[in-house]
Amino acid sequence: MDFGELYNFLFNTFEGVGCLIGIGLVLSLIACVIMERRTRKRFANREASEDDWSFFDDDEDNSK
């Protein structure tokens, strides 16, 4: 498979466009998770208020 066939598949077929969209979504999700974890490490000493919520739910108190 040469570059011309790959380009034609990715940009001129429904399946190829679907692959591009899927790859973009997966890469965006991975980047968001990495940035969220770095932010949580950087601001670990900040006290949580009642309005705060956690995406990962690892610091939540489940005693309700």
PDB file of N, H, CA, C and O in Angstrom:
ATOM      1  N   MET A   1       0.850  -1.168   0.000  1.00  0.00           N
ATOM      2  CA  MET A   1       0.000   0.000   0.000  1.00  0.00           C
ATOM      3  C   MET A   1       0.901   1.238   0.000  1.00  0.00           C
ATOM      4  O   MET A   1       1.682   1.434   0.931  1.00  0.00           O
ATOM      5  N   ASP A   2       0.801   2.037  -0.995  1.00  0.00           N
ATOM      6  H   ASP A   2       0.167   1.878  -1.751  1.00  0.00           H
ATOM      7  CA  ASP A   2       1.615   3.249  -1.070  1.00  0.00           C
ATOM      8  C   ASP A   2       0.853   4.443  -0.485  1.00  0.00           C
ATOM      9  O   ASP A   2      -0.301   4.323  -0.072  1.00  0.00           O
ATOM     10  N   PHE A   3       1.518   5.581  -0.461  1.00  0.00           N
ATOM     11  H   PHE A   3       2.455   5.679  -0.796  1.00  0.00           H
ATOM     12  CA  PHE A   3       0.948   6.776   0.150  1.00  0.00           C
ATOM     13  C   PHE A   3      -0.316   7.233  -0.573  1.00  0.00           C
ATOM     14  O   PHE A   3      -1.254   7.703   0.072  1.00  0.00           O
ATOM     15  N   GLY A   4      -0.360   7.106  -1.883  1.00  0.00           N
ATOM     16  H   GLY A   4       0.402   6.725  -2.407  1.00  0.00           H
ATOM     17  CA  GLY A   4      -1.535   7.525  -2.645  1.00  0.00           C
ATOM     18  C   GLY A   4      -2.766   6.719  -2.281  1.00  0.00           C
ATOM     19  O   GLY A   4      -3.854   7.279  -2.148  1.00  0.00           O
ATOM     20  N   GLU A   5      -2.615   5.419  -2.119  1.00  0.00           N
ATOM     21  H   GLU A   5      -1.731   4.964  -2.227  1.00  0.00           H
ATOM     22  CA  GLU A   5      -3.746   4.576  -1.729  1.00  0.00           C
ATOM     23  C   GLU A   5      -4.204   4.890  -0.304  1.00  0.00           C
ATOM     24  O   GLU A   5      -5.403   4.933  -0.026  1.00  0.00           O
ATOM     25  N   LEU A   6      -3.248   5.108   0.592  1.00  0.00           N
ATOM     26  H   LEU A   6      -2.274   5.073   0.367  1.00  0.00           H
ATOM     27  CA  LEU A   6      -3.586   5.443   1.969  1.00  0.00           C
ATOM     28  C   LEU A   6      -4.326   6.782   2.035  1.00  0.00           C
ATOM     29  O   LEU A   6      -5.328   6.904   2.739  1.00  0.00           O
ATOM     30  N   TYR A   7      -3.839   7.776   1.308  1.00  0.00           N
ATOM     31  H   TYR A   7      -3.025   7.678   0.736  1.00  0.00           H
ATOM     32  CA  TYR A   7      -4.483   9.088   1.261  1.00  0.00           C
ATOM     33  C   TYR A   7      -5.901   8.962   0.703  1.00  0.00           C
ATOM     34  O   TYR A   7      -6.839   9.544   1.248  1.00  0.00           O
ATOM     35  N   ASN A   8      -6.053   8.209  -0.373  1.00  0.00           N
ATOM     36  H   ASN A   8      -5.291   7.736  -0.816  1.00  0.00           H
ATOM     37  CA  ASN A   8      -7.365   8.007  -0.985  1.00  0.00           C
ATOM     38  C   ASN A   8      -8.314   7.332  -0.002  1.00  0.00           C
ATOM     39  O   ASN A   8      -9.476   7.725   0.103  1.00  0.00           O
ATOM     40  N   PHE A   9      -7.836   6.326   0.718  1.00  0.00           N
ATOM     41  H   PHE A   9      -6.892   6.007   0.633  1.00  0.00           H
ATOM     42  CA  PHE A   9      -8.684   5.636   1.694  1.00  0.00           C
ATOM     43  C   PHE A   9      -9.114   6.577   2.807  1.00  0.00           C
ATOM     44  O   PHE A   9     -10.295   6.635   3.149  1.00  0.00           O
ATOM     45  N   LEU A  10      -8.155   7.323   3.382  1.00  0.00           N
ATOM     46  H   LEU A  10      -7.195   7.275   3.105  1.00  0.00           H
ATOM     47  CA  LEU A  10      -8.460   8.155   4.544  1.00  0.00           C
ATOM     48  C   LEU A  10      -9.365   9.334   4.223  1.00  0.00           C
ATOM     49  O   LEU A  10     -10.209   9.695   5.043  1.00  0.00           O
ATOM     50  N   PHE A  11      -9.214   9.943   3.056  1.00  0.00           N
ATOM     51  H   PHE A  11      -8.528   9.650   2.389  1.00  0.00           H
ATOM     52  CA  PHE A  11      -9.937  11.184   2.780  1.00  0.00           C
ATOM     53  C   PHE A  11     -11.044  11.055   1.739  1.00  0.00           C
ATOM     54  O   PHE A  11     -11.806  12.004   1.552  1.00  0.00           O
ATOM     55  N   ASN A  12     -11.163   9.925   1.060  1.00  0.00           N
ATOM     56  H   ASN A  12     -10.545   9.154   1.212  1.00  0.00           H
ATOM     57  CA  ASN A  12     -12.174   9.796   0.014  1.00  0.00           C
ATOM     58  C   ASN A  12     -13.179   8.674   0.245  1.00  0.00           C
ATOM     59  O   ASN A  12     -14.030   8.425  -0.608  1.00  0.00           O
ATOM     60  N   THR A  13     -13.092   7.995   1.386  1.00  0.00           N
ATOM     61  H   THR A  13     -12.400   8.197   2.079  1.00  0.00           H
ATOM     62  CA  THR A  13     -14.067   6.948   1.687  1.00  0.00           C
ATOM     63  C   THR A  13     -14.702   7.221   3.044  1.00  0.00           C
ATOM     64  O   THR A  13     -14.090   7.856   3.903  1.00  0.00           O
ATOM     65  N   PHE A  14     -15.918   6.745   3.238  1.00  0.00           N
ATOM     66  H   PHE A  14     -16.415   6.229   2.541  1.00  0.00           H
ATOM     67  CA  PHE A  14     -16.600   6.913   4.513  1.00  0.00           C
ATOM     68  C   PHE A  14     -15.856   6.193   5.629  1.00  0.00           C
ATOM     69  O   PHE A  14     -15.756   6.714   6.740  1.00  0.00           O
ATOM     70  N   GLU A  15     -15.334   5.004   5.351  1.00  0.00           N
ATOM     71  H   GLU A  15     -15.415   4.580   4.449  1.00  0.00           H
ATOM     72  CA  GLU A  15     -14.605   4.241   6.358  1.00  0.00           C
ATOM     73  C   GLU A  15     -13.334   4.966   6.780  1.00  0.00           C
ATOM     74  O   GLU A  15     -12.992   4.979   7.963  1.00  0.00           O
ATOM     75  N   GLY A  16     -12.634   5.567   5.830  1.00  0.00           N
ATOM     76  H   GLY A  16     -12.912   5.556   4.869  1.00  0.00           H
ATOM     77  CA  GLY A  16     -11.408   6.302   6.132  1.00  0.00           C
ATOM     78  C   GLY A  16     -11.673   7.536   6.977  1.00  0.00           C
ATOM     79  O   GLY A  16     -10.938   7.819   7.923  1.00  0.00           O
ATOM     80  N   VAL A  17     -12.722   8.269   6.633  1.00  0.00           N
ATOM     81  H   VAL A  17     -13.319   8.039   5.864  1.00  0.00           H
ATOM     82  CA  VAL A  17     -13.084   9.448   7.425  1.00  0.00           C
ATOM     83  C   VAL A  17     -13.492   9.020   8.830  1.00  0.00           C
ATOM     84  O   VAL A  17     -13.173   9.701   9.805  1.00  0.00           O
ATOM     85  N   GLY A  18     -14.190   7.904   8.937  1.00  0.00           N
ATOM     86  H   GLY A  18     -14.450   7.351   8.146  1.00  0.00           H
ATOM     87  CA  GLY A  18     -14.546   7.373  10.257  1.00  0.00           C
ATOM     88  C   GLY A  18     -13.316   7.014  11.065  1.00  0.00           C
ATOM     89  O   GLY A  18     -13.274   7.265  12.270  1.00  0.00           O
ATOM     90  N   CYS A  19     -12.316   6.432  10.425  1.00  0.00           N
ATOM     91  H   CYS A  19     -12.350   6.229   9.447  1.00  0.00           H
ATOM     92  CA  CYS A  19     -11.052   6.114  11.102  1.00  0.00           C
ATOM     93  C   CYS A  19     -10.379   7.389  11.590  1.00  0.00           C
ATOM     94  O   CYS A  19      -9.887   7.427  12.718  1.00  0.00           O
ATOM     95  N   LEU A  20     -10.346   8.429  10.771  1.00  0.00           N
ATOM     96  H   LEU A  20     -10.746   8.399   9.855  1.00  0.00           H
ATOM     97  CA  LEU A  20      -9.740   9.693  11.178  1.00  0.00           C
ATOM     98  C   LEU A  20     -10.460  10.304  12.370  1.00  0.00           C
ATOM     99  O   LEU A  20      -9.815  10.800  13.294  1.00  0.00           O
ATOM    100  N   ILE A  21     -11.776  10.275  12.361  1.00  0.00           N
ATOM    101  H   ILE A  21     -12.300   9.872  11.610  1.00  0.00           H
ATOM    102  CA  ILE A  21     -12.556  10.813  13.474  1.00  0.00           C
ATOM    103  C   ILE A  21     -12.318   9.989  14.736  1.00  0.00           C
ATOM    104  O   ILE A  21     -12.133  10.550  15.816  1.00  0.00           O
ATOM    105  N   GLY A  22     -12.320   8.680  14.609  1.00  0.00           N
ATOM    106  H   GLY A  22     -12.471   8.224  13.732  1.00  0.00           H
ATOM    107  CA  GLY A  22     -12.073   7.807  15.763  1.00  0.00           C
ATOM    108  C   GLY A  22     -10.684   8.012  16.350  1.00  0.00           C
ATOM    109  O   GLY A  22     -10.532   8.071  17.571  1.00  0.00           O
ATOM    110  N   ILE A  23      -9.676   8.119  15.502  1.00  0.00           N
ATOM    111  H   ILE A  23      -9.800   8.070  14.511  1.00  0.00           H
ATOM    112  CA  ILE A  23      -8.313   8.349  15.974  1.00  0.00           C
ATOM    113  C   ILE A  23      -8.223   9.707  16.670  1.00  0.00           C
ATOM    114  O   ILE A  23      -7.569   9.832  17.706  1.00  0.00           O
ATOM    115  N   GLY A  24      -8.870  10.711  16.110  1.00  0.00           N
ATOM    116  H   GLY A  24      -9.401  10.609  15.269  1.00  0.00           H
ATOM    117  CA  GLY A  24      -8.872  12.035  16.732  1.00  0.00           C
ATOM    118  C   GLY A  24      -9.529  12.030  18.099  1.00  0.00           C
ATOM    119  O   GLY A  24      -9.033  12.669  19.027  1.00  0.00           O
ATOM    120  N   LEU A  25     -10.643  11.314  18.236  1.00  0.00           N
ATOM    121  H   LEU A  25     -11.046  10.795  17.482  1.00  0.00           H
ATOM    122  CA  LEU A  25     -11.321  11.226  19.527  1.00  0.00           C
ATOM    123  C   LEU A  25     -10.468  10.509  20.565  1.00  0.00           C
ATOM    124  O   LEU A  25     -10.374  10.955  21.709  1.00  0.00           O
ATOM    125  N   VAL A  26      -9.850   9.410  20.175  1.00  0.00           N
ATOM    126  H   VAL A  26      -9.927   9.048  19.246  1.00  0.00           H
ATOM    127  CA  VAL A  26      -9.009   8.650  21.102  1.00  0.00           C
ATOM    128  C   VAL A  26      -7.806   9.481  21.550  1.00  0.00           C
ATOM    129  O   VAL A  26      -7.485   9.512  22.737  1.00  0.00           O
ATOM    130  N   LEU A  27      -7.144  10.151  20.615  1.00  0.00           N
ATOM    131  H   LEU A  27      -7.405  10.126  19.650  1.00  0.00           H
ATOM    132  CA  LEU A  27      -5.991  10.979  20.968  1.00  0.00           C
ATOM    133  C   LEU A  27      -6.401  12.145  21.871  1.00  0.00           C
ATOM    134  O   LEU A  27      -5.669  12.498  22.796  1.00  0.00           O
ATOM    135  N   SER A  28      -7.548  12.736  21.613  1.00  0.00           N
ATOM    136  H   SER A  28      -8.142  12.450  20.861  1.00  0.00           H
ATOM    137  CA  SER A  28      -8.037  13.831  22.459  1.00  0.00           C
ATOM    138  C   SER A  28      -8.347  13.335  23.872  1.00  0.00           C
ATOM    139  O   SER A  28      -8.030  14.013  24.850  1.00  0.00           O
ATOM    140  N   LEU A  29      -8.955  12.176  23.982  1.00  0.00           N
ATOM    141  H   LEU A  29      -9.212  11.626  23.188  1.00  0.00           H
ATOM    142  CA  LEU A  29      -9.268  11.613  25.286  1.00  0.00           C
ATOM    143  C   LEU A  29      -7.997  11.310  26.075  1.00  0.00           C
ATOM    144  O   LEU A  29      -7.929  11.592  27.271  1.00  0.00           O
ATOM    145  N   ILE A  30      -7.001  10.744  25.424  1.00  0.00           N
ATOM    146  H   ILE A  30      -7.056  10.515  24.452  1.00  0.00           H
ATOM    147  CA  ILE A  30      -5.727  10.447  26.087  1.00  0.00           C
ATOM    148  C   ILE A  30      -5.066  11.740  26.561  1.00  0.00           C
ATOM    149  O   ILE A  30      -4.569  11.802  27.686  1.00  0.00           O
ATOM    150  N   ALA A  31      -5.054  12.766  25.722  1.00  0.00           N
ATOM    151  H   ALA A  31      -5.457  12.716  24.808  1.00  0.00           H
ATOM    152  CA  ALA A  31      -4.455  14.048  26.105  1.00  0.00           C
ATOM    153  C   ALA A  31      -5.202  14.662  27.284  1.00  0.00           C
ATOM    154  O   ALA A  31      -4.571  15.206  28.191  1.00  0.00           O
ATOM    155  N   CYS A  32      -6.521  14.587  27.292  1.00  0.00           N
ATOM    156  H   CYS A  32      -7.034  14.145  26.556  1.00  0.00           H
ATOM    157  CA  CYS A  32      -7.308  15.144  28.398  1.00  0.00           C
ATOM    158  C   CYS A  32      -7.024  14.426  29.711  1.00  0.00           C
ATOM    159  O   CYS A  32      -6.903  15.069  30.753  1.00  0.00           O
ATOM    160  N   VAL A  33      -6.916  13.119  29.674  1.00  0.00           N
ATOM    161  H   VAL A  33      -7.014  12.596  28.827  1.00  0.00           H
ATOM    162  CA  VAL A  33      -6.626  12.354  30.895  1.00  0.00           C
ATOM    163  C   VAL A  33      -5.241  12.700  31.420  1.00  0.00           C
ATOM    164  O   VAL A  33      -5.071  12.878  32.626  1.00  0.00           O
ATOM    165  N   ILE A  34      -4.255  12.798  30.547  1.00  0.00           N
ATOM    166  H   ILE A  34      -4.393  12.654  29.568  1.00  0.00           H
ATOM    167  CA  ILE A  34      -2.896  13.149  30.970  1.00  0.00           C
ATOM    168  C   ILE A  34      -2.868  14.545  31.589  1.00  0.00           C
ATOM    169  O   ILE A  34      -2.255  14.742  32.638  1.00  0.00           O
ATOM    170  N   MET A  35      -3.520  15.510  30.953  1.00  0.00           N
ATOM    171  H   MET A  35      -4.018  15.350  30.101  1.00  0.00           H
ATOM    172  CA  MET A  35      -3.529  16.873  31.486  1.00  0.00           C
ATOM    173  C   MET A  35      -4.281  16.953  32.805  1.00  0.00           C
ATOM    174  O   MET A  35      -3.874  17.703  33.693  1.00  0.00           O
ATOM    175  N   GLU A  36      -5.365  16.202  32.959  1.00  0.00           N
ATOM    176  H   GLU A  36      -5.695  15.593  32.237  1.00  0.00           H
ATOM    177  CA  GLU A  36      -6.119  16.186  34.213  1.00  0.00           C
ATOM    178  C   GLU A  36      -5.266  15.626  35.343  1.00  0.00           C
ATOM    179  O   GLU A  36      -5.277  16.171  36.446  1.00  0.00           O
ATOM    180  N   ARG A  37      -4.534  14.560  35.092  1.00  0.00           N
ATOM    181  H   ARG A  37      -4.525  14.118  34.195  1.00  0.00           H
ATOM    182  CA  ARG A  37      -3.684  13.970  36.131  1.00  0.00           C
ATOM    183  C   ARG A  37      -2.562  14.925  36.525  1.00  0.00           C
ATOM    184  O   ARG A  37      -2.251  15.042  37.710  1.00  0.00           O
ATOM    185  N   ARG A  38      -1.950  15.607  35.564  1.00  0.00           N
ATOM    186  H   ARG A  38      -2.203  15.512  34.601  1.00  0.00           H
ATOM    187  CA  ARG A  38      -0.893  16.573  35.884  1.00  0.00           C
ATOM    188  C   ARG A  38      -1.445  17.731  36.700  1.00  0.00           C
ATOM    189  O   ARG A  38      -0.785  18.205  37.624  1.00  0.00           O
ATOM    190  N   THR A  39      -2.645  18.193  36.371  1.00  0.00           N
ATOM    191  H   THR A  39      -3.182  17.809  35.620  1.00  0.00           H
ATOM    192  CA  THR A  39      -3.261  19.285  37.115  1.00  0.00           C
ATOM    193  C   THR A  39      -3.562  18.847  38.543  1.00  0.00           C
ATOM    194  O   THR A  39      -3.349  19.614  39.482  1.00  0.00           O
ATOM    195  N   ARG A  40      -4.055  17.624  38.717  1.00  0.00           N
ATOM    196  H   ARG A  40      -4.228  17.001  37.954  1.00  0.00           H
ATOM    197  CA  ARG A  40      -4.355  17.121  40.055  1.00  0.00           C
ATOM    198  C   ARG A  40      -3.089  17.001  40.890  1.00  0.00           C
ATOM    199  O   ARG A  40      -3.127  17.254  42.094  1.00  0.00           O
ATOM    200  N   LYS A  41      -1.970  16.621  40.284  1.00  0.00           N
ATOM    201  H   LYS A  41      -1.939  16.416  39.306  1.00  0.00           H
ATOM    202  CA  LYS A  41      -0.701  16.549  41.016  1.00  0.00           C
ATOM    203  C   LYS A  41      -0.232  17.940  41.419  1.00  0.00           C
ATOM    204  O   LYS A  41       0.227  18.137  42.544  1.00  0.00           O
ATOM    205  N   ARG A  42      -0.343  18.909  40.511  1.00  0.00           N
ATOM    206  H   ARG A  42      -0.716  18.749  39.597  1.00  0.00           H
ATOM    207  CA  ARG A  42       0.143  20.267  40.770  1.00  0.00           C
ATOM    208  C   ARG A  42      -0.655  20.948  41.870  1.00  0.00           C
ATOM    209  O   ARG A  42      -0.072  21.652  42.694  1.00  0.00           O
ATOM    210  N   PHE A  43      -1.965  20.764  41.911  1.00  0.00           N
ATOM    211  H   PHE A  43      -2.439  20.192  41.241  1.00  0.00           H
ATOM    212  CA  PHE A  43      -2.822  21.432  42.884  1.00  0.00           C
ATOM    213  C   PHE A  43      -3.328  20.452  43.947  1.00  0.00           C
ATOM    214  O   PHE A  43      -4.488  20.527  44.351  1.00  0.00           O
ATOM    215  N   ALA A  44      -2.483  19.553  44.394  1.00  0.00           N
ATOM    216  H   ALA A  44      -1.541  19.493  44.065  1.00  0.00           H
ATOM    217  CA  ALA A  44      -2.887  18.532  45.367  1.00  0.00           C
ATOM    218  C   ALA A  44      -3.156  19.124  46.741  1.00  0.00           C
ATOM    219  O   ALA A  44      -3.940  18.551  47.498  1.00  0.00           O
ATOM    220  N   ASN A  45      -2.547  20.235  47.092  1.00  0.00           N
ATOM    221  H   ASN A  45      -1.910  20.700  46.478  1.00  0.00           H
ATOM    222  CA  ASN A  45      -2.691  20.809  48.429  1.00  0.00           C
ATOM    223  C   ASN A  45      -3.901  21.715  48.569  1.00  0.00           C
ATOM    224  O   ASN A  45      -4.177  22.193  49.669  1.00  0.00           O
ATOM    225  N   ARG A  46      -4.620  21.963  47.509  1.00  0.00           N
ATOM    226  H   ARG A  46      -4.396  21.575  46.615  1.00  0.00           H
ATOM    227  CA  ARG A  46      -5.783  22.838  47.573  1.00  0.00           C
ATOM    228  C   ARG A  46      -6.927  22.122  48.275  1.00  0.00           C
ATOM    229  O   ARG A  46      -7.218  20.960  47.992  1.00  0.00           O
ATOM    230  N   GLU A  47      -7.575  22.837  49.200  1.00  0.00           N
ATOM    231  H   GLU A  47      -7.339  23.781  49.430  1.00  0.00           H
ATOM    232  CA  GLU A  47      -8.700  22.244  49.913  1.00  0.00           C
ATOM    233  C   GLU A  47      -9.928  22.207  49.008  1.00  0.00           C
ATOM    234  O   GLU A  47     -10.216  23.165  48.291  1.00  0.00           O
ATOM    235  N   ALA A  48     -10.634  21.104  49.052  1.00  0.00           N
ATOM    236  H   ALA A  48     -10.400  20.325  49.634  1.00  0.00           H
ATOM    237  CA  ALA A  48     -11.827  20.940  48.223  1.00  0.00           C
ATOM    238  C   ALA A  48     -13.026  21.601  48.903  1.00  0.00           C
ATOM    239  O   ALA A  48     -13.154  21.569  50.127  1.00  0.00           O
ATOM    240  N   SER A  49     -13.894  22.195  48.099  1.00  0.00           N
ATOM    241  H   SER A  49     -13.790  22.221  47.105  1.00  0.00           H
ATOM    242  CA  SER A  49     -15.122  22.781  48.629  1.00  0.00           C
ATOM    243  C   SER A  49     -16.290  21.860  48.297  1.00  0.00           C
ATOM    244  O   SER A  49     -16.108  20.806  47.686  1.00  0.00           O
ATOM    245  N   GLU A  50     -17.481  22.264  48.703  1.00  0.00           N
ATOM    246  H   GLU A  50     -17.628  23.120  49.199  1.00  0.00           H
ATOM    247  CA  GLU A  50     -18.665  21.437  48.447  1.00  0.00           C
ATOM    248  C   GLU A  50     -19.006  21.369  46.968  1.00  0.00           C
ATOM    249  O   GLU A  50     -19.593  20.384  46.519  1.00  0.00           O
ATOM    250  N   ASP A  51     -18.653  22.392  46.201  1.00  0.00           N
ATOM    251  H   ASP A  51     -18.176  23.192  46.566  1.00  0.00           H
ATOM    252  CA  ASP A  51     -18.996  22.449  44.787  1.00  0.00           C
ATOM    253  C   ASP A  51     -18.009  21.694  43.892  1.00  0.00           C
ATOM    254  O   ASP A  51     -18.273  21.513  42.703  1.00  0.00           O
ATOM    255  N   ASP A  52     -16.884  21.256  44.445  1.00  0.00           N
ATOM    256  H   ASP A  52     -16.669  21.404  45.410  1.00  0.00           H
ATOM    257  CA  ASP A  52     -15.881  20.538  43.643  1.00  0.00           C
ATOM    258  C   ASP A  52     -16.364  19.137  43.314  1.00  0.00           C
ATOM    259  O   ASP A  52     -17.073  18.503  44.096  1.00  0.00           O
ATOM    260  N   TRP A  53     -15.972  18.676  42.160  1.00  0.00           N
ATOM    261  H   TRP A  53     -15.396  19.191  41.524  1.00  0.00           H
ATOM    262  CA  TRP A  53     -16.272  17.312  41.748  1.00  0.00           C
ATOM    263  C   TRP A  53     -15.017  16.704  41.158  1.00  0.00           C
ATOM    264  O   TRP A  53     -14.119  17.424  40.720  1.00  0.00           O
ATOM    265  N   SER A  54     -14.951  15.387  41.146  1.00  0.00           N
ATOM    266  H   SER A  54     -15.681  14.802  41.502  1.00  0.00           H
ATOM    267  CA  SER A  54     -13.760  14.688  40.684  1.00  0.00           C
ATOM    268  C   SER A  54     -14.109  13.804  39.495  1.00  0.00           C
ATOM    269  O   SER A  54     -15.068  13.033  39.538  1.00  0.00           O
ATOM    270  N   PHE A  55     -13.324  13.927  38.445  1.00  0.00           N
ATOM    271  H   PHE A  55     -12.546  14.554  38.410  1.00  0.00           H
ATOM    272  CA  PHE A  55     -13.526  13.088  37.268  1.00  0.00           C
ATOM    273  C   PHE A  55     -13.133  11.641  37.559  1.00  0.00           C
ATOM    274  O   PHE A  55     -13.762  10.712  37.054  1.00  0.00           O
ATOM    275  N   PHE A  56     -12.105  11.454  38.366  1.00  0.00           N
ATOM    276  H   PHE A  56     -11.594  12.209  38.777  1.00  0.00           H
ATOM    277  CA  PHE A  56     -11.593  10.110  38.637  1.00  0.00           C
ATOM    278  C   PHE A  56     -12.164   9.497  39.903  1.00  0.00           C
ATOM    279  O   PHE A  56     -12.039   8.289  40.105  1.00  0.00           O
ATOM    280  N   ASP A  57     -12.786  10.289  40.758  1.00  0.00           N
ATOM    281  H   ASP A  57     -12.888  11.271  40.595  1.00  0.00           H
ATOM    282  CA  ASP A  57     -13.422   9.812  41.992  1.00  0.00           C
ATOM    283  C   ASP A  57     -12.488   9.025  42.909  1.00  0.00           C
ATOM    284  O   ASP A  57     -12.943   8.133  43.626  1.00  0.00           O
ATOM    285  N   ASP A  58     -11.182   9.341  42.900  1.00  0.00           N
ATOM    286  H   ASP A  58     -10.813  10.066  42.318  1.00  0.00           H
ATOM    287  CA  ASP A  58     -10.283   8.616  43.777  1.00  0.00           C
ATOM    288  C   ASP A  58     -10.078   9.324  45.108  1.00  0.00           C
ATOM    289  O   ASP A  58      -9.533   8.723  46.034  1.00  0.00           O
ATOM    290  N   ASP A  59     -10.493  10.570  45.235  1.00  0.00           N
ATOM    291  H   ASP A  59     -10.936  11.058  44.482  1.00  0.00           H
ATOM    292  CA  ASP A  59     -10.370  11.297  46.490  1.00  0.00           C
ATOM    293  C   ASP A  59     -11.707  11.481  47.188  1.00  0.00           C
ATOM    294  O   ASP A  59     -11.772  12.139  48.227  1.00  0.00           O
ATOM    295  N   GLU A  60     -12.747  10.927  46.654  1.00  0.00           N
ATOM    296  H   GLU A  60     -12.694  10.393  45.810  1.00  0.00           H
ATOM    297  CA  GLU A  60     -14.075  11.107  47.213  1.00  0.00           C
ATOM    298  C   GLU A  60     -14.249  10.272  48.488  1.00  0.00           C
ATOM    299  O   GLU A  60     -13.696   9.179  48.614  1.00  0.00           O
ATOM    300  N   ASP A  61     -15.010  10.802  49.406  1.00  0.00           N
ATOM    301  H   ASP A  61     -15.459  11.690  49.304  1.00  0.00           H
ATOM    302  CA  ASP A  61     -15.375  10.071  50.615  1.00  0.00           C
ATOM    303  C   ASP A  61     -16.718   9.381  50.353  1.00  0.00           C
ATOM    304  O   ASP A  61     -17.731  10.057  50.167  1.00  0.00           O
ATOM    305  N   ASN A  62     -16.736   8.081  50.338  1.00  0.00           N
ATOM    306  H   ASN A  62     -15.913   7.533  50.489  1.00  0.00           H
ATOM    307  CA  ASN A  62     -17.947   7.325  49.994  1.00  0.00           C
ATOM    308  C   ASN A  62     -18.730   6.928  51.244  1.00  0.00           C
ATOM    309  O   ASN A  62     -19.305   5.840  51.279  1.00  0.00           O
ATOM    310  N   SER A  63     -18.767   7.762  52.249  1.00  0.00           N
ATOM    311  H   SER A  63     -18.300   8.646  52.221  1.00  0.00           H
ATOM    312  CA  SER A  63     -19.455   7.423  53.490  1.00  0.00           C
ATOM    313  C   SER A  63     -20.891   7.940  53.544  1.00  0.00           C
ATOM    314  O   SER A  63     -21.440   8.107  54.633  1.00  0.00           O
ATOM    315  N   LYS A  64     -21.495   8.192  52.416  1.00  0.00           N
ATOM    316  H   LYS A  64     -21.049   8.057  51.531  1.00  0.00           H
ATOM    317  CA  LYS A  64     -22.869   8.703  52.375  1.00  0.00           C
ATOM    318  C   LYS A  64     -23.861   7.616  52.636  1.00  0.00           C
ATOM    319  O   LYS A  64     -25.066   7.868  52.640  1.00  0.00           O
TER     320      LYS A  64
END
